[in-house]
Amino acid sequence: MELKILIVEDNFIIQMFLEETLANMGHSVLGSVDTGNDTLSFIETNRPNMIFLDIGLSGSMTGIELADTIKKNYNIPFIFLTANSDRPTLEKAKKTQPLHIISKPIDEDRLKEEVGAALEKLRKQDISNPNA
């Protein structure tokens, strides 16, 4: 399954790493944005089928708030990226039902494993709910 990915990350170096690594894995990176408002504008004109979303976004909207909006209004699956692995943050993040949560720092091998696991989870959801 080829993914059409939107990267939502406010760290330029991590953005570039994700763009390059995901493209090398055969996925299409539609773009990268760094705020919640830019994300919502992007989704309106380009329909990704997967979003990589930083929990700790700067700006008026946190990654968790943005995930809630995406889930309610667009139903696009997302994978959280986080440097915060404290229990309260992770519990809030899990309530938004991400496909996966990836802890930073991220290396290429681990990213491939995590994306593979997320894709498998997505396939199982599609099989169990074909009309979704």
Order of alpha helices (4+ residues) and beta strands (2+ residues): beta-alpha-beta-alpha-beta-alpha-beta-alpha-beta-alpha
